[in-house]
């Protein structure tokens, strides 16, 4: 069985006083092409877990294997390189540059990726076509709807062909209909073979995933499979 993510007794403690155990020792495995939802209320530890999975933070103890690589053994430069090549991020806020076209916003995702200058624009075009925005390549984010801007953000996350897509409350700034369109896009990406982890407090969003991971007070309390 091929795992993209393996957490082995991973814990995150923020130094005090008083010290805060944001994530208690956790074992978590995400298989290749699995679609999971991480569910919990505000302050439950969802963001801490996201930052660890995205290599934006390091565990206080335990080991995180990404694509079989022990990330704790990597230098900061190596971690940054792995983050750029193996992980795509989608956030609640779109984080697009208003003075750049859609295709330029997507291209910026590869600026710090080694050897990425060749065919960078074509990869950005391909990513925008993948999310249904091939007809808005040269438009600016300010001219787009919220759903379209989130699609540009998804394209930016996909352009490097990551092995793991992390989405943090991806429908939080969208109305119900537009949010449904983004979730349908995630369904399509999963069907195409992408591994997804969506952080959410919304039960309707989490039910789209194959598996729900519940977290409260830094503790993973249950693992459930959608029926």
PyMOL CGO cylinders between C-alpha atoms (Angstrom):
from pymol import cmd
from pymol.cgo import CYLINDER

trace = [
    CYLINDER, 0.00, 0.00, 0.00, 1.35, 3.40, -1.00, 0.3, 1, 1, 1, 1, 1, 1,
    CYLINDER, 1.35, 3.40, -1.00, 1.05, 6.25, 1.50, 0.3, 1, 1, 1, 1, 1, 1,
    CYLINDER, 1.05, 6.25, 1.50, 1.52, 9.91, 0.66, 0.3, 1, 1, 1, 1, 1, 1,
    CYLINDER, 1.52, 9.91, 0.66, 1.35, 10.94, 4.33, 0.3, 1, 1, 1, 1, 1, 1,
    CYLINDER, 1.35, 10.94, 4.33, 2.52, 8.99, 7.41, 0.3, 1, 1, 1, 1, 1, 1,
    CYLINDER, 2.52, 8.99, 7.41, 2.49, 10.63, 10.82, 0.3, 1, 1, 1, 1, 1, 1,
    CYLINDER, 2.49, 10.63, 10.82, 4.20, 8.54, 13.50, 0.3, 1, 1, 1, 1, 1, 1,
    CYLINDER, 4.20, 8.54, 13.50, 3.40, 9.85, 17.00, 0.3, 1, 1, 1, 1, 1, 1,
    CYLINDER, 3.40, 9.85, 17.00, 3.61, 13.43, 15.76, 0.3, 1, 1, 1, 1, 1, 1,
    CYLINDER, 3.61, 13.43, 15.76, 3.09, 16.02, 18.51, 0.3, 1, 1, 1, 1, 1, 1,
    CYLINDER, 3.09, 16.02, 18.51, 3.20, 19.82, 18.48, 0.3, 1, 1, 1, 1, 1, 1,
    CYLINDER, 3.20, 19.82, 18.48, 3.74, 21.77, 21.67, 0.3, 1, 1, 1, 1, 1, 1,
    CYLINDER, 3.74, 21.77, 21.67, 4.06, 25.55, 21.74, 0.3, 1, 1, 1, 1, 1, 1,
    CYLINDER, 4.06, 25.55, 21.74, 6.35, 26.76, 24.50, 0.3, 1, 1, 1, 1, 1, 1,
    CYLINDER, 6.35, 26.76, 24.50, 4.83, 28.80, 27.32, 0.3, 1, 1, 1, 1, 1, 1,
    CYLINDER, 4.83, 28.80, 27.32, 4.42, 29.74, 29.88, 0.3, 1, 1, 1, 1, 1, 1,
    CYLINDER, 4.42, 29.74, 29.88, 2.15, 27.95, 29.93, 0.3, 1, 1, 1, 1, 1, 1,
    CYLINDER, 2.15, 27.95, 29.93, 3.05, 25.39, 27.27, 0.3, 1, 1, 1, 1, 1, 1,
    CYLINDER, 3.05, 25.39, 27.27, 0.18, 24.51, 24.93, 0.3, 1, 1, 1, 1, 1, 1,
    CYLINDER, 0.18, 24.51, 24.93, -0.13, 21.03, 23.46, 0.3, 1, 1, 1, 1, 1, 1,
    CYLINDER, -0.13, 21.03, 23.46, -1.81, 21.98, 20.18, 0.3, 1, 1, 1, 1, 1, 1,
    CYLINDER, -1.81, 21.98, 20.18, -1.58, 18.45, 18.79, 0.3, 1, 1, 1, 1, 1, 1,
    CYLINDER, -1.58, 18.45, 18.79, -1.25, 15.40, 20.96, 0.3, 1, 1, 1, 1, 1, 1,
    CYLINDER, -1.25, 15.40, 20.96, 0.83, 12.45, 19.75, 0.3, 1, 1, 1, 1, 1, 1,
    CYLINDER, 0.83, 12.45, 19.75, -0.92, 11.36, 16.56, 0.3, 1, 1, 1, 1, 1, 1,
    CYLINDER, -0.92, 11.36, 16.56, -0.65, 8.53, 14.06, 0.3, 1, 1, 1, 1, 1, 1,
    CYLINDER, -0.65, 8.53, 14.06, -2.21, 9.38, 10.70, 0.3, 1, 1, 1, 1, 1, 1,
    CYLINDER, -2.21, 9.38, 10.70, -1.93, 7.76, 7.30, 0.3, 1, 1, 1, 1, 1, 1,
    CYLINDER, -1.93, 7.76, 7.30, -3.22, 9.10, 3.99, 0.3, 1, 1, 1, 1, 1, 1,
    CYLINDER, -3.22, 9.10, 3.99, -3.11, 6.73, 1.06, 0.3, 1, 1, 1, 1, 1, 1,
    CYLINDER, -3.11, 6.73, 1.06, -2.27, 7.77, -2.47, 0.3, 1, 1, 1, 1, 1, 1,
    CYLINDER, -2.27, 7.77, -2.47, -5.44, 9.05, -4.23, 0.3, 1, 1, 1, 1, 1, 1,
    CYLINDER, -5.44, 9.05, -4.23, -7.38, 9.26, -0.94, 0.3, 1, 1, 1, 1, 1, 1,
    CYLINDER, -7.38, 9.26, -0.94, -9.73, 12.16, -0.23, 0.3, 1, 1, 1, 1, 1, 1,
    CYLINDER, -9.73, 12.16, -0.23, -9.96, 13.01, 3.47, 0.3, 1, 1, 1, 1, 1, 1,
    CYLINDER, -9.96, 13.01, 3.47, -11.62, 15.75, 5.49, 0.3, 1, 1, 1, 1, 1, 1,
    CYLINDER, -11.62, 15.75, 5.49, -10.18, 16.99, 8.78, 0.3, 1, 1, 1, 1, 1, 1,
    CYLINDER, -10.18, 16.99, 8.78, -13.10, 18.20, 10.86, 0.3, 1, 1, 1, 1, 1, 1,
    CYLINDER, -13.10, 18.20, 10.86, -13.25, 20.10, 14.13, 0.3, 1, 1, 1, 1, 1, 1,
    CYLINDER, -13.25, 20.10, 14.13, -14.36, 23.33, 15.81, 0.3, 1, 1, 1, 1, 1, 1,
    CYLINDER, -14.36, 23.33, 15.81, -12.25, 26.49, 16.03, 0.3, 1, 1, 1, 1, 1, 1,
    CYLINDER, -12.25, 26.49, 16.03, -9.21, 25.93, 18.22, 0.3, 1, 1, 1, 1, 1, 1,
    CYLINDER, -9.21, 25.93, 18.22, -9.37, 22.15, 17.86, 0.3, 1, 1, 1, 1, 1, 1,
    CYLINDER, -9.37, 22.15, 17.86, -5.95, 21.77, 16.24, 0.3, 1, 1, 1, 1, 1, 1,
    CYLINDER, -5.95, 21.77, 16.24, -6.98, 21.70, 12.57, 0.3, 1, 1, 1, 1, 1, 1,
    CYLINDER, -6.98, 21.70, 12.57, -4.68, 24.56, 11.58, 0.3, 1, 1, 1, 1, 1, 1,
    CYLINDER, -4.68, 24.56, 11.58, -1.77, 23.08, 13.53, 0.3, 1, 1, 1, 1, 1, 1,
    CYLINDER, -1.77, 23.08, 13.53, -2.23, 19.80, 11.69, 0.3, 1, 1, 1, 1, 1, 1,
    CYLINDER, -2.23, 19.80, 11.69, -2.47, 21.63, 8.36, 0.3, 1, 1, 1, 1, 1, 1,
    CYLINDER, -2.47, 21.63, 8.36, 0.76, 23.51, 9.00, 0.3, 1, 1, 1, 1, 1, 1,
    CYLINDER, 0.76, 23.51, 9.00, 2.54, 20.28, 9.87, 0.3, 1, 1, 1, 1, 1, 1,
    CYLINDER, 2.54, 20.28, 9.87, 1.22, 18.44, 6.81, 0.3, 1, 1, 1, 1, 1, 1,
    CYLINDER, 1.22, 18.44, 6.81, 2.18, 21.40, 4.61, 0.3, 1, 1, 1, 1, 1, 1,
    CYLINDER, 2.18, 21.40, 4.61, 5.73, 21.60, 6.01, 0.3, 1, 1, 1, 1, 1, 1,
    CYLINDER, 5.73, 21.60, 6.01, 4.98, 25.11, 7.23, 0.3, 1, 1, 1, 1, 1, 1,
    CYLINDER, 4.98, 25.11, 7.23, 5.84, 23.96, 10.76, 0.3, 1, 1, 1, 1, 1, 1,
    CYLINDER, 5.84, 23.96, 10.76, 7.78, 21.10, 12.32, 0.3, 1, 1, 1, 1, 1, 1,
    CYLINDER, 7.78, 21.10, 12.32, 6.66, 18.57, 14.96, 0.3, 1, 1, 1, 1, 1, 1,
    CYLINDER, 6.66, 18.57, 14.96, 7.92, 18.91, 18.52, 0.3, 1, 1, 1, 1, 1, 1,
    CYLINDER, 7.92, 18.91, 18.52, 8.29, 15.13, 18.49, 0.3, 1, 1, 1, 1, 1, 1,
    CYLINDER, 8.29, 15.13, 18.49, 7.45, 12.21, 16.24, 0.3, 1, 1, 1, 1, 1, 1,
    CYLINDER, 7.45, 12.21, 16.24, 8.14, 11.72, 12.55, 0.3, 1, 1, 1, 1, 1, 1,
    CYLINDER, 8.14, 11.72, 12.55, 6.37, 12.93, 9.41, 0.3, 1, 1, 1, 1, 1, 1,
    CYLINDER, 6.37, 12.93, 9.41, 6.99, 10.93, 6.24, 0.3, 1, 1, 1, 1, 1, 1,
    CYLINDER, 6.99, 10.93, 6.24, 5.88, 12.57, 2.99, 0.3, 1, 1, 1, 1, 1, 1,
    CYLINDER, 5.88, 12.57, 2.99, 6.06, 10.28, -0.04, 0.3, 1, 1, 1, 1, 1, 1,
    CYLINDER, 6.06, 10.28, -0.04, 8.19, 7.98, 2.10, 0.3, 1, 1, 1, 1, 1, 1,
    CYLINDER, 8.19, 7.98, 2.10, 10.74, 10.70, 2.95, 0.3, 1, 1, 1, 1, 1, 1,
    CYLINDER, 10.74, 10.70, 2.95, 11.50, 11.50, 6.59, 0.3, 1, 1, 1, 1, 1, 1,
    CYLINDER, 11.50, 11.50, 6.59, 10.89, 15.26, 6.58, 0.3, 1, 1, 1, 1, 1, 1,
    CYLINDER, 10.89, 15.26, 6.58, 12.50, 15.72, 10.00, 0.3, 1, 1, 1, 1, 1, 1,
    CYLINDER, 12.50, 15.72, 10.00, 15.86, 14.83, 8.43, 0.3, 1, 1, 1, 1, 1, 1,
    CYLINDER, 15.86, 14.83, 8.43, 15.62, 17.63, 5.84, 0.3, 1, 1, 1, 1, 1, 1,
    CYLINDER, 15.62, 17.63, 5.84, 17.28, 21.03, 6.00, 0.3, 1, 1, 1, 1, 1, 1,
    CYLINDER, 17.28, 21.03, 6.00, 15.08, 24.12, 5.79, 0.3, 1, 1, 1, 1, 1, 1,
    CYLINDER, 15.08, 24.12, 5.79, 16.06, 24.54, 2.16, 0.3, 1, 1, 1, 1, 1, 1,
    CYLINDER, 16.06, 24.54, 2.16, 15.18, 20.93, 1.41, 0.3, 1, 1, 1, 1, 1, 1,
    CYLINDER, 15.18, 20.93, 1.41, 11.84, 21.31, 3.21, 0.3, 1, 1, 1, 1, 1, 1,
    CYLINDER, 11.84, 21.31, 3.21, 11.07, 24.42, 1.15, 0.3, 1, 1, 1, 1, 1, 1,
    CYLINDER, 11.07, 24.42, 1.15, 11.94, 22.53, -2.02, 0.3, 1, 1, 1, 1, 1, 1,
    CYLINDER, 11.94, 22.53, -2.02, 9.70, 19.64, -1.07, 0.3, 1, 1, 1, 1, 1, 1,
    CYLINDER, 9.70, 19.64, -1.07, 6.89, 22.04, -0.16, 0.3, 1, 1, 1, 1, 1, 1,
    CYLINDER, 6.89, 22.04, -0.16, 7.19, 23.63, -3.60, 0.3, 1, 1, 1, 1, 1, 1,
    CYLINDER, 7.19, 23.63, -3.60, 7.18, 20.37, -5.53, 0.3, 1, 1, 1, 1, 1, 1,
    CYLINDER, 7.18, 20.37, -5.53, 5.01, 17.95, -3.53, 0.3, 1, 1, 1, 1, 1, 1,
    CYLINDER, 5.01, 17.95, -3.53, 2.29, 20.10, -1.92, 0.3, 1, 1, 1, 1, 1, 1,
    CYLINDER, 2.29, 20.10, -1.92, -0.40, 22.39, -3.30, 0.3, 1, 1, 1, 1, 1, 1,
    CYLINDER, -0.40, 22.39, -3.30, -2.25, 24.85, -1.03, 0.3, 1, 1, 1, 1, 1, 1,
    CYLINDER, -2.25, 24.85, -1.03, -5.76, 26.30, -1.34, 0.3, 1, 1, 1, 1, 1, 1,
    CYLINDER, -5.76, 26.30, -1.34, -6.93, 28.75, 1.34, 0.3, 1, 1, 1, 1, 1, 1,
    CYLINDER, -6.93, 28.75, 1.34, -10.21, 30.36, 2.32, 0.3, 1, 1, 1, 1, 1, 1,
    CYLINDER, -10.21, 30.36, 2.32, -8.85, 33.72, 1.15, 0.3, 1, 1, 1, 1, 1, 1,
    CYLINDER, -8.85, 33.72, 1.15, -7.70, 33.47, -2.43, 0.3, 1, 1, 1, 1, 1, 1,
    CYLINDER, -7.70, 33.47, -2.43, -4.38, 35.34, -2.04, 0.3, 1, 1, 1, 1, 1, 1,
    CYLINDER, -4.38, 35.34, -2.04, -4.29, 36.48, -5.67, 0.3, 1, 1, 1, 1, 1, 1,
    CYLINDER, -4.29, 36.48, -5.67, -2.40, 39.54, -6.86, 0.3, 1, 1, 1, 1, 1, 1,
    CYLINDER, -2.40, 39.54, -6.86, -4.95, 41.98, -8.30, 0.3, 1, 1, 1, 1, 1, 1,
    CYLINDER, -4.95, 41.98, -8.30, -2.44, 43.62, -10.66, 0.3, 1, 1, 1, 1, 1, 1,
    CYLINDER, -2.44, 43.62, -10.66, -1.46, 40.31, -12.26, 0.3, 1, 1, 1, 1, 1, 1,
    CYLINDER, -1.46, 40.31, -12.26, -3.50, 38.38, -14.82, 0.3, 1, 1, 1, 1, 1, 1,
    CYLINDER, -3.50, 38.38, -14.82, -4.85, 34.95, -13.93, 0.3, 1, 1, 1, 1, 1, 1,
    CYLINDER, -4.85, 34.95, -13.93, -2.17, 33.17, -15.91, 0.3, 1, 1, 1, 1, 1, 1,
    CYLINDER, -2.17, 33.17, -15.91, 0.53, 35.32, -14.25, 0.3, 1, 1, 1, 1, 1, 1,
    CYLINDER, 0.53, 35.32, -14.25, -0.87, 34.52, -10.79, 0.3, 1, 1, 1, 1, 1, 1,
    CYLINDER, -0.87, 34.52, -10.79, -0.64, 30.82, -11.55, 0.3, 1, 1, 1, 1, 1, 1,
    CYLINDER, -0.64, 30.82, -11.55, 2.87, 31.16, -12.99, 0.3, 1, 1, 1, 1, 1, 1,
    CYLINDER, 2.87, 31.16, -12.99, 4.05, 32.82, -9.76, 0.3, 1, 1, 1, 1, 1, 1,
    CYLINDER, 4.05, 32.82, -9.76, 3.57, 29.52, -7.94, 0.3, 1, 1, 1, 1, 1, 1,
    CYLINDER, 3.57, 29.52, -7.94, 6.70, 28.20, -9.66, 0.3, 1, 1, 1, 1, 1, 1,
    CYLINDER, 6.70, 28.20, -9.66, 8.96, 31.22, -9.25, 0.3, 1, 1, 1, 1, 1, 1,
    CYLINDER, 8.96, 31.22, -9.25, 11.00, 29.53, -6.50, 0.3, 1, 1, 1, 1, 1, 1,
    CYLINDER, 11.00, 29.53, -6.50, 10.83, 26.04, -7.98, 0.3, 1, 1, 1, 1, 1, 1,
    CYLINDER, 10.83, 26.04, -7.98, 14.26, 24.98, -9.31, 0.3, 1, 1, 1, 1, 1, 1,
    CYLINDER, 14.26, 24.98, -9.31, 14.45, 24.66, -13.08, 0.3, 1, 1, 1, 1, 1, 1,
    CYLINDER, 14.45, 24.66, -13.08, 10.84, 25.69, -13.59, 0.3, 1, 1, 1, 1, 1, 1,
    CYLINDER, 10.84, 25.69, -13.59, 11.27, 28.55, -16.05, 0.3, 1, 1, 1, 1, 1, 1,
    CYLINDER, 11.27, 28.55, -16.05, 11.00, 26.36, -19.14, 0.3, 1, 1, 1, 1, 1, 1,
    CYLINDER, 11.00, 26.36, -19.14, 7.38, 26.04, -20.33, 0.3, 1, 1, 1, 1, 1, 1,
    CYLINDER, 7.38, 26.04, -20.33, 6.13, 27.75, -17.15, 0.3, 1, 1, 1, 1, 1, 1,
    CYLINDER, 6.13, 27.75, -17.15, 3.44, 29.70, -18.98, 0.3, 1, 1, 1, 1, 1, 1,
    CYLINDER, 3.44, 29.70, -18.98, 2.15, 26.62, -20.77, 0.3, 1, 1, 1, 1, 1, 1,
    CYLINDER, 2.15, 26.62, -20.77, 1.86, 24.74, -17.48, 0.3, 1, 1, 1, 1, 1, 1,
    CYLINDER, 1.86, 24.74, -17.48, -0.12, 27.67, -16.05, 0.3, 1, 1, 1, 1, 1, 1,
    CYLINDER, -0.12, 27.67, -16.05, -2.42, 27.67, -19.07, 0.3, 1, 1, 1, 1, 1, 1,
    CYLINDER, -2.42, 27.67, -19.07, -2.91, 23.90, -18.72, 0.3, 1, 1, 1, 1, 1, 1,
    CYLINDER, -2.91, 23.90, -18.72, -3.77, 24.28, -15.02, 0.3, 1, 1, 1, 1, 1, 1,
    CYLINDER, -3.77, 24.28, -15.02, -6.33, 27.01, -15.72, 0.3, 1, 1, 1, 1, 1, 1,
    CYLINDER, -6.33, 27.01, -15.72, -7.89, 24.89, -18.44, 0.3, 1, 1, 1, 1, 1, 1,
    CYLINDER, -7.89, 24.89, -18.44, -8.05, 22.00, -15.97, 0.3, 1, 1, 1, 1, 1, 1,
    CYLINDER, -8.05, 22.00, -15.97, -10.24, 24.08, -13.63, 0.3, 1, 1, 1, 1, 1, 1,
    CYLINDER, -10.24, 24.08, -13.63, -12.43, 25.40, -16.44, 0.3, 1, 1, 1, 1, 1, 1,
    CYLINDER, -12.43, 25.40, -16.44, -10.89, 28.87, -16.83, 0.3, 1, 1, 1, 1, 1, 1,
    CYLINDER, -10.89, 28.87, -16.83, -9.08, 28.50, -20.14, 0.3, 1, 1, 1, 1, 1, 1,
    CYLINDER, -9.08, 28.50, -20.14, -11.22, 31.36, -21.48, 0.3, 1, 1, 1, 1, 1, 1,
    CYLINDER, -11.22, 31.36, -21.48, -10.13, 33.81, -18.73, 0.3, 1, 1, 1, 1, 1, 1,
    CYLINDER, -10.13, 33.81, -18.73, -6.35, 33.49, -18.97, 0.3, 1, 1, 1, 1, 1, 1,
    CYLINDER, -6.35, 33.49, -18.97, -5.63, 37.20, -19.36, 0.3, 1, 1, 1, 1, 1, 1,
    CYLINDER, -5.63, 37.20, -19.36, -8.40, 38.51, -17.14, 0.3, 1, 1, 1, 1, 1, 1,
    CYLINDER, -8.40, 38.51, -17.14, -7.56, 40.05, -13.76, 0.3, 1, 1, 1, 1, 1, 1,
    CYLINDER, -7.56, 40.05, -13.76, -8.81, 38.63, -10.44, 0.3, 1, 1, 1, 1, 1, 1,
    CYLINDER, -8.81, 38.63, -10.44, -10.79, 41.81, -9.77, 0.3, 1, 1, 1, 1, 1, 1,
    CYLINDER, -10.79, 41.81, -9.77, -13.03, 40.99, -12.74, 0.3, 1, 1, 1, 1, 1, 1,
    CYLINDER, -13.03, 40.99, -12.74, -13.85, 37.48, -11.51, 0.3, 1, 1, 1, 1, 1, 1,
    CYLINDER, -13.85, 37.48, -11.51, -16.55, 36.08, -9.25, 0.3, 1, 1, 1, 1, 1, 1,
    CYLINDER, -16.55, 36.08, -9.25, -15.55, 34.53, -5.92, 0.3, 1, 1, 1, 1, 1, 1,
    CYLINDER, -15.55, 34.53, -5.92, -15.88, 31.05, -7.36, 0.3, 1, 1, 1, 1, 1, 1,
    CYLINDER, -15.88, 31.05, -7.36, -13.70, 31.92, -10.34, 0.3, 1, 1, 1, 1, 1, 1,
    CYLINDER, -13.70, 31.92, -10.34, -11.04, 33.41, -8.09, 0.3, 1, 1, 1, 1, 1, 1,
    CYLINDER, -11.04, 33.41, -8.09, -11.00, 30.23, -6.04, 0.3, 1, 1, 1, 1, 1, 1,
    CYLINDER, -11.00, 30.23, -6.04, -10.60, 28.26, -9.27, 0.3, 1, 1, 1, 1, 1, 1,
    CYLINDER, -10.60, 28.26, -9.27, -7.55, 30.37, -10.12, 0.3, 1, 1, 1, 1, 1, 1,
    CYLINDER, -7.55, 30.37, -10.12, -6.22, 29.58, -6.63, 0.3, 1, 1, 1, 1, 1, 1,
    CYLINDER, -6.22, 29.58, -6.63, -6.82, 25.87, -7.24, 0.3, 1, 1, 1, 1, 1, 1,
    CYLINDER, -6.82, 25.87, -7.24, -5.03, 26.12, -10.61, 0.3, 1, 1, 1, 1, 1, 1,
    CYLINDER, -5.03, 26.12, -10.61, -2.09, 27.78, -8.84, 0.3, 1, 1, 1, 1, 1, 1,
    CYLINDER, -2.09, 27.78, -8.84, -1.99, 24.86, -6.41, 0.3, 1, 1, 1, 1, 1, 1,
    CYLINDER, -1.99, 24.86, -6.41, -2.09, 22.32, -9.24, 0.3, 1, 1, 1, 1, 1, 1,
    CYLINDER, -2.09, 22.32, -9.24, 0.47, 23.84, -11.60, 0.3, 1, 1, 1, 1, 1, 1,
    CYLINDER, 0.47, 23.84, -11.60, 3.40, 22.00, -10.01, 0.3, 1, 1, 1, 1, 1, 1,
    CYLINDER, 3.40, 22.00, -10.01, 1.55, 18.67, -10.17, 0.3, 1, 1, 1, 1, 1, 1,
    CYLINDER, 1.55, 18.67, -10.17, 1.70, 18.07, -6.39, 0.3, 1, 1, 1, 1, 1, 1,
    CYLINDER, 1.70, 18.07, -6.39, 1.19, 14.67, -4.81, 0.3, 1, 1, 1, 1, 1, 1,
    CYLINDER, 1.19, 14.67, -4.81, -0.90, 16.24, -2.01, 0.3, 1, 1, 1, 1, 1, 1,
    CYLINDER, -0.90, 16.24, -2.01, -3.45, 19.07, -2.19, 0.3, 1, 1, 1, 1, 1, 1,
    CYLINDER, -3.45, 19.07, -2.19, -4.22, 20.79, 1.14, 0.3, 1, 1, 1, 1, 1, 1,
    CYLINDER, -4.22, 20.79, 1.14, -7.34, 22.95, 1.25, 0.3, 1, 1, 1, 1, 1, 1,
    CYLINDER, -7.34, 22.95, 1.25, -8.15, 25.10, 4.31, 0.3, 1, 1, 1, 1, 1, 1,
    CYLINDER, -8.15, 25.10, 4.31, -11.87, 26.00, 4.49, 0.3, 1, 1, 1, 1, 1, 1,
    CYLINDER, -11.87, 26.00, 4.49, -11.91, 26.32, 0.66, 0.3, 1, 1, 1, 1, 1, 1,
    CYLINDER, -11.91, 26.32, 0.66, -15.62, 27.24, 0.50, 0.3, 1, 1, 1, 1, 1, 1,
    CYLINDER, -15.62, 27.24, 0.50, -15.63, 29.53, 3.54, 0.3, 1, 1, 1, 1, 1, 1,
    CYLINDER, -15.63, 29.53, 3.54, -15.87, 32.75, 1.50, 0.3, 1, 1, 1, 1, 1, 1,
    CYLINDER, -15.87, 32.75, 1.50, -18.31, 31.37, -1.08, 0.3, 1, 1, 1, 1, 1, 1,
    CYLINDER, -18.31, 31.37, -1.08, -22.09, 31.14, -1.30, 0.3, 1, 1, 1, 1, 1, 1,
    CYLINDER, -22.09, 31.14, -1.30, -23.70, 27.70, -1.27, 0.3, 1, 1, 1, 1, 1, 1,
    CYLINDER, -23.70, 27.70, -1.27, -24.01, 27.32, -5.04, 0.3, 1, 1, 1, 1, 1, 1,
    CYLINDER, -24.01, 27.32, -5.04, -20.46, 28.47, -5.75, 0.3, 1, 1, 1, 1, 1, 1,
    CYLINDER, -20.46, 28.47, -5.75, -19.10, 26.33, -2.94, 0.3, 1, 1, 1, 1, 1, 1,
    CYLINDER, -19.10, 26.33, -2.94, -20.81, 23.32, -4.48, 0.3, 1, 1, 1, 1, 1, 1,
    CYLINDER, -20.81, 23.32, -4.48, -19.02, 24.04, -7.77, 0.3, 1, 1, 1, 1, 1, 1,
    CYLINDER, -19.02, 24.04, -7.77, -15.64, 24.08, -6.02, 0.3, 1, 1, 1, 1, 1, 1,
    CYLINDER, -15.64, 24.08, -6.02, -16.44, 20.81, -4.24, 0.3, 1, 1, 1, 1, 1, 1,
    CYLINDER, -16.44, 20.81, -4.24, -17.45, 19.27, -7.57, 0.3, 1, 1, 1, 1, 1, 1,
    CYLINDER, -17.45, 19.27, -7.57, -14.07, 20.38, -8.93, 0.3, 1, 1, 1, 1, 1, 1,
    CYLINDER, -14.07, 20.38, -8.93, -12.38, 18.62, -6.01, 0.3, 1, 1, 1, 1, 1, 1,
    CYLINDER, -12.38, 18.62, -6.01, -14.40, 15.49, -6.82, 0.3, 1, 1, 1, 1, 1, 1,
    CYLINDER, -14.40, 15.49, -6.82, -13.09, 15.65, -10.39, 0.3, 1, 1, 1, 1, 1, 1,
    CYLINDER, -13.09, 15.65, -10.39, -9.49, 16.14, -9.22, 0.3, 1, 1, 1, 1, 1, 1,
    CYLINDER, -9.49, 16.14, -9.22, -9.80, 13.17, -6.90, 0.3, 1, 1, 1, 1, 1, 1,
    CYLINDER, -9.80, 13.17, -6.90, -11.27, 11.10, -9.70, 0.3, 1, 1, 1, 1, 1, 1,
    CYLINDER, -11.27, 11.10, -9.70, -8.24, 12.06, -11.81, 0.3, 1, 1, 1, 1, 1, 1,
    CYLINDER, -8.24, 12.06, -11.81, -5.91, 10.62, -9.14, 0.3, 1, 1, 1, 1, 1, 1,
    CYLINDER, -5.91, 10.62, -9.14, -5.04, 13.51, -6.82, 0.3, 1, 1, 1, 1, 1, 1,
    CYLINDER, -5.04, 13.51, -6.82, -4.68, 13.02, -3.06, 0.3, 1, 1, 1, 1, 1, 1,
    CYLINDER, -4.68, 13.02, -3.06, -6.68, 15.66, -1.13, 0.3, 1, 1, 1, 1, 1, 1,
    CYLINDER, -6.68, 15.66, -1.13, -6.94, 16.74, 2.49, 0.3, 1, 1, 1, 1, 1, 1,
    CYLINDER, -6.94, 16.74, 2.49, -9.62, 19.35, 3.18, 0.3, 1, 1, 1, 1, 1, 1,
    CYLINDER, -9.62, 19.35, 3.18, -9.74, 21.17, 6.53, 0.3, 1, 1, 1, 1, 1, 1,
    CYLINDER, -9.74, 21.17, 6.53, -13.28, 22.21, 7.42, 0.3, 1, 1, 1, 1, 1, 1,
    CYLINDER, -13.28, 22.21, 7.42, -15.82, 22.76, 10.17, 0.3, 1, 1, 1, 1, 1, 1,
    CYLINDER, -15.82, 22.76, 10.17, -18.68, 22.22, 7.70, 0.3, 1, 1, 1, 1, 1, 1,
    CYLINDER, -18.68, 22.22, 7.70, -20.30, 18.77, 7.80, 0.3, 1, 1, 1, 1, 1, 1,
    CYLINDER, -20.30, 18.77, 7.80, -21.61, 19.14, 4.25, 0.3, 1, 1, 1, 1, 1, 1,
    CYLINDER, -21.61, 19.14, 4.25, -18.09, 19.74, 2.98, 0.3, 1, 1, 1, 1, 1, 1,
    CYLINDER, -18.09, 19.74, 2.98, -16.63, 16.85, 4.96, 0.3, 1, 1, 1, 1, 1, 1,
    CYLINDER, -16.63, 16.85, 4.96, -19.22, 14.39, 3.68, 0.3, 1, 1, 1, 1, 1, 1,
    CYLINDER, -19.22, 14.39, 3.68, -17.79, 14.76, 0.16, 0.3, 1, 1, 1, 1, 1, 1,
    CYLINDER, -17.79, 14.76, 0.16, -14.59, 13.07, 1.32, 0.3, 1, 1, 1, 1, 1, 1,
    CYLINDER, -14.59, 13.07, 1.32, -13.96, 9.33, 1.52, 0.3, 1, 1, 1, 1, 1, 1,
    CYLINDER, -13.96, 9.33, 1.52, -12.92, 9.60, 5.16, 0.3, 1, 1, 1, 1, 1, 1,
    CYLINDER, -12.92, 9.60, 5.16, -13.46, 12.08, 7.98, 0.3, 1, 1, 1, 1, 1, 1,
    CYLINDER, -13.46, 12.08, 7.98, -10.86, 12.69, 10.67, 0.3, 1, 1, 1, 1, 1, 1,
    CYLINDER, -10.86, 12.69, 10.67, -12.32, 14.37, 13.75, 0.3, 1, 1, 1, 1, 1, 1,
    CYLINDER, -12.32, 14.37, 13.75, -10.07, 16.46, 15.95, 0.3, 1, 1, 1, 1, 1, 1,
    CYLINDER, -10.07, 16.46, 15.95, -10.86, 18.24, 19.21, 0.3, 1, 1, 1, 1, 1, 1,
    CYLINDER, -10.86, 18.24, 19.21, -8.50, 19.80, 21.75, 0.3, 1, 1, 1, 1, 1, 1,
    CYLINDER, -8.50, 19.80, 21.75, -5.54, 18.49, 19.78, 0.3, 1, 1, 1, 1, 1, 1,
    CYLINDER, -5.54, 18.49, 19.78, -6.79, 14.90, 19.85, 0.3, 1, 1, 1, 1, 1, 1,
    CYLINDER, -6.79, 14.90, 19.85, -7.82, 12.86, 16.81, 0.3, 1, 1, 1, 1, 1, 1,
    CYLINDER, -7.82, 12.86, 16.81, -11.00, 11.36, 18.24, 0.3, 1, 1, 1, 1, 1, 1,
    CYLINDER, -11.00, 11.36, 18.24, -12.37, 9.23, 15.43, 0.3, 1, 1, 1, 1, 1, 1,
    CYLINDER, -12.37, 9.23, 15.43, -11.79, 8.00, 11.94, 0.3, 1, 1, 1, 1, 1, 1,
    CYLINDER, -11.79, 8.00, 11.94, -14.92, 7.43, 9.89, 0.3, 1, 1, 1, 1, 1, 1,
    CYLINDER, -14.92, 7.43, 9.89, -15.52, 6.25, 6.36, 0.3, 1, 1, 1, 1, 1, 1,
    CYLINDER, -15.52, 6.25, 6.36, -18.31, 7.72, 4.26, 0.3, 1, 1, 1, 1, 1, 1,
    CYLINDER, -18.31, 7.72, 4.26, -20.92, 5.15, 3.46, 0.3, 1, 1, 1, 1, 1, 1,
]
cmd.load_cgo(trace, "trace")
